[in-house]
Amino acid sequence: MPFDRPPLQAERPRERLLAHGARVLTTPELLAIVLRTGPRGSDAVDLARGLISRFKGLRGLLSADAQALLKVPGLGPAKTCELLAINELNRRALAETLQAGIDLDQPQRVKHYCIAMLGHLRVEHCMALYLDSQYRLVAAEELARGTLSQASIYPREVVRAGLRHHAAALILAHNHPSGVSEPSQADLALTRHLKHALALVDIRLLDHLIVTAQGAVSLAERGQV
């Protein structure tokens, strides 16, 4: 009578990914592949679950800065650098799609990029996307950062940068850390002022996006640009 074989050990995340594809893995399992190991007494999946809980979701985790990550038990400099690199690679991949040209009937690409850049920030930031005549991304620059309630934007500086980049068009985006995506009267006034200033040098203001962690509101889609 043959000896009974011990039950096969459950496939680990890396083995399951290779055998079945990434889509079958849970978010903690995917993250565990990057982390590789957990602290003593737990595995990488346990560490991944703890990180997702601590930062209130995957977006919060991948948007965290080095200082916040290094405070987490089980995350040393190497794992922290890996997480920071993943977030930056994601941003650059999104930027590549804009550099290929913006399809104006699919504004979600621009929204996704701006959410990745601004949605996680706890202080209000404003940025401009400078585009060429084919609506390809030439440069993305921070214009200002302010308090939780306001940021100072100087249209003449935006115009000057637009001329420096030889831009034909521009998209403005800023975040509302409060999570309220409705534009304020100050937001609408800035949009009108900036649109007029850019028109004087033949640069078109295509849109002004209000960004939160949950999404982005397009003033152009609302007819407010």
C-alpha positions as CSV (number, residue, x, y, z in Angstrom):
1,M,0.0,0.0,0.0
2,P,1.6,3.3,-1.1
3,F,2.3,5.9,1.5
4,D,-0.2,8.7,1.5
5,R,1.2,11.9,0.0
6,P,0.9,15.1,2.1
7,P,-1.6,17.6,0.7
8,L,-0.1,20.0,-1.8
9,Q,0.7,23.3,-0.4
10,A,-1.7,26.0,-1.6
11,E,-0.2,28.0,-4.5
12,R,1.5,31.1,-3.4
13,P,0.6,34.5,-5.1
14,R,3.6,34.4,-7.4
15,E,2.8,30.9,-8.6
16,R,-0.9,31.7,-9.1
17,L,0.0,34.8,-11.1
18,L,2.2,32.8,-13.5
19,A,-0.3,30.0,-13.8
20,H,-3.5,31.9,-14.0
21,G,-2.7,35.6,-14.6
22,A,-2.7,38.7,-12.4
23,R,-6.4,39.2,-12.5
24,V,-7.2,36.2,-10.3
25,L,-5.2,37.6,-7.4
26,T,-6.6,39.8,-4.7
27,T,-5.1,43.2,-4.2
28,P,-3.2,42.1,-1.0
29,E,-1.8,39.2,-3.0
30,L,-0.6,41.4,-5.8
31,L,1.0,43.8,-3.3
32,A,2.6,40.8,-1.5
33,I,4.4,39.9,-4.7
34,V,6.1,43.3,-4.6
35,L,6.8,43.2,-0.9
36,R,8.1,39.6,-1.1
37,T,8.4,39.1,2.7
38,G,6.6,40.3,5.9
39,P,8.0,41.0,9.3
40,R,8.8,38.1,11.6
41,G,5.7,36.2,12.5
42,S,3.6,37.1,9.5
43,D,3.9,36.8,5.7
44,A,3.8,39.3,2.9
45,V,0.1,39.0,2.4
46,D,-0.5,39.9,6.0
47,L,1.8,42.9,5.6
48,A,-0.1,43.9,2.5
49,R,-3.5,43.7,4.2
50,G,-2.2,45.8,7.1
51,L,-0.8,48.5,4.7
52,I,-4.0,48.7,2.7
53,S,-6.0,49.1,6.0
54,R,-3.6,51.6,7.5
55,F,-3.6,53.9,4.4
56,K,-7.3,53.5,3.8
57,G,-7.0,51.8,0.4
58,L,-4.5,51.1,-2.3
59,R,-4.6,54.6,-3.7
60,G,-3.7,56.0,-0.3
61,L,-0.9,53.6,0.1
62,L,0.7,54.2,-3.3
63,S,0.3,58.0,-2.8
64,A,2.0,58.0,0.6
65,D,5.4,59.7,0.9
66,A,8.6,58.2,2.1
67,Q,8.3,59.6,5.6
68,A,4.9,58.0,6.1
69,L,5.9,54.6,4.7
70,L,9.1,54.4,6.8
71,K,7.1,54.7,10.0
72,V,5.3,51.4,9.3
73,P,6.8,48.3,11.1
74,G,8.0,45.9,8.5
75,L,8.7,48.4,5.8
76,G,12.4,49.3,5.5
77,P,14.1,51.5,2.9
78,A,14.0,48.9,0.2
79,K,10.3,48.1,0.4
80,T,9.5,51.9,0.7
81,C,11.5,52.6,-2.4
82,E,9.7,49.8,-4.3
83,L,6.3,51.3,-3.4
84,L,7.4,54.8,-4.3
85,A,8.7,53.6,-7.6
86,I,5.4,51.8,-8.5
87,N,3.5,55.1,-8.0
88,E,5.9,57.1,-10.1
89,L,5.8,54.4,-12.9
90,N,2.0,54.6,-12.9
91,R,2.2,58.4,-13.3
92,R,4.6,58.2,-16.1
93,A,2.6,55.5,-17.9
94,L,-0.4,57.9,-17.7
95,A,1.7,60.7,-19.0
96,E,2.7,58.7,-22.0
97,T,-0.9,58.3,-23.1
98,L,-1.2,62.1,-23.0
99,Q,2.0,62.6,-24.9
100,A,0.5,60.6,-27.7
101,G,-2.3,63.1,-28.0
102,I,-5.5,63.8,-26.2
103,D,-8.7,62.4,-27.8
104,L,-11.1,65.2,-26.7
105,D,-14.1,62.9,-26.8
106,Q,-12.4,60.7,-24.2
107,P,-11.6,63.1,-21.4
108,Q,-11.2,60.3,-18.9
109,R,-7.5,59.9,-19.8
110,V,-6.8,63.4,-18.6
111,K,-8.9,62.9,-15.5
112,H,-7.1,59.7,-14.5
113,Y,-3.7,61.5,-14.9
114,C,-4.8,64.5,-12.8
115,I,-6.3,62.2,-10.1
116,A,-3.0,60.3,-9.9
117,M,-1.1,63.5,-9.6
118,L,-3.4,65.5,-7.3
119,G,-6.1,63.4,-5.8
120,H,-4.2,62.2,-2.7
121,L,-2.7,65.5,-1.7
122,R,-3.8,67.0,1.7
123,V,-3.0,70.6,0.7
124,E,-4.5,72.3,-2.3
125,H,-2.2,72.2,-5.4
126,C,-2.8,73.6,-8.8
127,M,-1.1,72.4,-12.0
128,A,-1.2,73.1,-15.7
129,L,-0.9,70.7,-18.6
130,Y,0.7,72.5,-21.6
131,L,-0.3,71.0,-24.9
132,D,0.9,71.4,-28.5
133,S,-1.3,72.0,-31.5
134,Q,-2.1,68.2,-31.7
135,Y,-3.1,68.3,-28.0
136,R,-0.1,66.2,-27.0
137,L,1.3,66.8,-23.6
138,V,4.4,69.0,-23.7
139,A,4.8,69.7,-20.0
140,A,3.0,69.4,-16.7
141,E,4.0,72.0,-14.1
142,E,2.8,72.9,-10.6
143,L,1.6,76.4,-10.5
144,A,0.9,76.9,-6.8
145,R,0.3,75.1,-3.6
146,G,-1.7,76.7,-0.8
147,T,-3.7,76.1,2.3
148,L,-6.6,73.7,2.5
149,S,-8.9,76.4,1.1
150,Q,-7.0,78.4,-1.4
151,A,-4.0,78.6,-3.8
152,S,-2.7,81.7,-5.5
153,I,-2.5,81.6,-9.3
154,Y,-1.1,84.4,-11.3
155,P,-2.4,84.3,-14.9
156,R,0.7,86.2,-16.2
157,E,2.9,83.4,-15.0
158,V,0.7,80.8,-16.6
159,V,0.9,82.8,-19.9
160,R,4.6,83.2,-19.6
161,A,5.1,79.4,-19.1
162,G,2.7,78.7,-22.0
163,L,4.8,80.8,-24.3
164,R,8.0,79.2,-23.1
165,H,6.6,75.8,-23.9
166,H,5.2,77.0,-27.2
167,A,1.9,75.7,-26.1
168,A,-1.2,75.9,-28.2
169,A,-3.6,74.8,-25.4
170,L,-3.7,74.3,-21.7
171,I,-5.7,72.3,-19.1
172,L,-5.8,73.6,-15.6
173,A,-6.3,71.2,-12.7
174,H,-6.4,71.7,-8.9
175,N,-7.5,69.5,-6.0
176,H,-10.0,70.0,-3.3
177,P,-8.6,68.2,-0.2
178,S,-12.0,68.5,1.4
179,G,-13.4,66.0,-1.1
180,V,-16.0,68.4,-2.3
181,S,-15.8,68.5,-6.1
182,E,-18.1,71.4,-6.7
183,P,-16.3,74.5,-8.1
184,S,-16.3,77.6,-5.9
185,Q,-17.1,81.0,-7.2
186,A,-13.3,81.7,-6.9
187,D,-12.6,78.7,-9.2
188,L,-15.1,80.0,-11.8
189,A,-13.6,83.5,-11.6
190,L,-10.1,82.1,-12.1
191,T,-11.2,80.1,-15.1
192,R,-12.7,83.2,-16.8
193,H,-9.7,85.3,-16.0
194,L,-7.2,82.7,-17.2
195,K,-9.1,82.0,-20.4
196,H,-9.1,85.7,-21.3
197,A,-5.4,86.1,-20.5
198,L,-4.4,83.0,-22.6
199,A,-6.6,84.0,-25.5
200,L,-4.5,87.2,-25.9
201,V,-1.6,85.1,-26.9
202,D,-3.6,82.5,-28.9
203,I,-3.5,79.7,-26.3
204,R,-6.7,77.9,-25.7
205,L,-7.9,76.9,-22.3
206,L,-9.4,73.5,-22.9
207,D,-10.6,72.7,-19.4
208,H,-10.4,73.3,-15.7
209,L,-10.6,70.1,-13.6
210,I,-11.6,70.0,-9.9
211,V,-9.9,66.9,-8.5
212,T,-10.6,64.9,-5.4
213,A,-9.5,61.4,-4.3
214,Q,-12.8,60.0,-5.7
215,G,-12.8,61.6,-9.1
216,A,-12.6,64.8,-11.1
217,V,-15.2,67.3,-12.3
218,S,-14.7,68.9,-15.7
219,L,-15.8,72.5,-16.0
220,A,-15.6,72.2,-19.8
221,E,-18.2,69.4,-19.7
222,R,-20.4,71.7,-17.7
223,G,-20.1,74.5,-20.2
224,Q,-18.2,76.6,-17.6
225,V,-15.0,77.1,-19.6
